């Protein structure tokens, strides 16, 4: 509950880091708790709350790096697609012009016949 009272995520992280430096190891504590001791359930409940509120910096960093990589890949794909659109628009213009020329030529030939 202590970490939940922190006014911001930065304060939560600071508290978490201080407790880790002081040797607080919730996973080890959970493993060494006697199963039938009085108050064990409340300690387990608090450890569960700790796990729920734990700020996993390496996981956050990995997620950020993955997202950054994905953004880079998507930007590259977007650039390629924009180039393709431009090329297709140019081809459409050329084909429209060719179509007009062919229709004009067809009209000329029909008038000759």
C-alpha positions as CSV (number, residue, x, y, z in Angstrom):
1,X,0.0,0.0,0.0
2,X,3.0,2.3,0.6
3,X,3.9,2.6,-3.0
4,X,0.3,3.3,-4.0
5,X,0.4,6.5,-1.9
6,X,3.2,8.0,-4.1
7,X,2.0,11.2,-5.8
8,X,3.5,10.2,-9.2
9,X,5.0,7.4,-11.2
10,X,8.4,8.9,-10.7
11,X,8.0,8.9,-6.9
12,X,6.7,5.3,-7.2
13,X,9.8,4.3,-9.1
14,X,12.1,6.1,-6.6
15,X,10.5,4.3,-3.7
16,X,10.8,1.0,-5.6
17,X,14.4,1.6,-6.4
18,X,15.2,2.6,-2.7
19,X,13.5,-0.6,-1.5
20,X,15.4,-2.7,-3.9
21,X,18.7,-1.1,-2.9
22,X,17.8,-1.8,0.7
23,X,17.5,-5.5,-0.1
24,X,13.7,-5.9,-0.4
25,X,13.1,-9.0,-2.5
26,X,9.4,-9.7,-2.7
27,X,9.7,-12.9,-4.7
28,X,12.2,-14.3,-2.1
29,X,9.9,-13.2,0.7
30,X,6.9,-14.9,-0.9
31,X,8.8,-18.2,-1.3
32,X,10.1,-18.2,2.3
33,X,6.8,-17.5,4.0
34,X,5.6,-20.3,6.2
35,X,2.2,-21.5,4.8
36,X,0.4,-21.7,8.1
37,X,1.8,-18.7,10.1
38,X,-0.6,-16.1,11.3
39,X,-1.0,-13.1,9.0
40,X,0.5,-14.9,6.0
41,X,-2.5,-14.2,3.8
42,X,-2.3,-10.4,4.5
43,X,1.5,-10.5,3.6
44,X,0.7,-12.5,0.4
45,X,-2.0,-9.9,-0.4
46,X,0.5,-7.1,0.0
47,X,3.1,-8.9,-2.1
48,X,0.5,-9.3,-4.8
49,X,-0.3,-5.6,-4.6
50,X,3.4,-4.9,-4.9
51,X,3.7,-7.1,-8.0
52,X,0.7,-5.4,-9.5
53,X,2.2,-1.9,-9.0
54,X,5.8,-2.9,-9.8
55,X,7.4,-0.7,-12.5
56,X,9.4,-3.1,-14.7
57,X,11.9,-0.8,-16.3
58,X,13.6,-3.4,-18.5
59,X,10.2,-4.5,-19.9
60,X,9.2,-0.9,-20.5
61,X,12.5,-0.2,-22.2
62,X,12.1,-3.3,-24.4
63,X,8.5,-2.3,-25.3
64,X,9.7,1.2,-26.2
65,X,12.6,-0.1,-28.3
66,X,10.2,-2.5,-30.1
67,X,7.7,0.3,-30.7
68,X,10.4,2.6,-32.0
69,X,11.7,-0.1,-34.4
70,X,8.1,-0.7,-35.6
71,X,7.5,3.0,-36.1
72,X,10.7,3.2,-38.2
73,X,9.6,0.2,-40.3
74,X,6.1,1.6,-40.8
75,X,7.6,5.0,-41.8
76,X,9.7,3.3,-44.5
77,X,6.7,1.3,-45.7
78,X,4.7,4.6,-45.9
79,X,7.4,6.3,-47.9
80,X,7.5,3.3,-50.4
81,X,3.7,3.4,-50.7
82,X,3.7,7.2,-51.3
83,X,6.3,6.7,-54.0
84,X,4.1,3.9,-55.6
85,X,1.1,6.2,-55.5
86,X,3.0,8.9,-57.2
87,X,4.2,6.5,-59.9
88,X,0.7,5.2,-60.4
89,X,-0.7,8.7,-60.8
90,X,2.0,9.5,-63.4
91,X,1.2,6.2,-65.2
92,X,-2.5,7.1,-65.1
93,X,-1.8,10.5,-66.7
94,X,0.2,8.8,-69.5
95,X,-2.5,6.2,-70.1
96,X,-5.2,8.9,-70.1
97,X,-3.2,10.9,-72.6
98,X,-2.6,7.7,-74.8
99,X,-6.3,6.9,-74.6
100,X,-7.2,10.4,-75.8
101,X,-4.7,10.1,-78.7
102,X,-6.1,6.7,-79.7
103,X,-9.6,7.9,-79.6
104,X,-8.7,10.9,-81.7
105,X,-6.9,8.7,-84.2
106,X,-9.8,6.3,-84.2
107,X,-12.2,9.2,-85.0
108,X,-9.9,10.3,-87.8
109,X,-9.8,6.8,-89.3
110,X,-13.6,6.5,-89.0
111,X,-14.1,9.8,-90.8
112,X,-11.8,8.7,-93.6
113,X,-13.8,5.5,-94.1
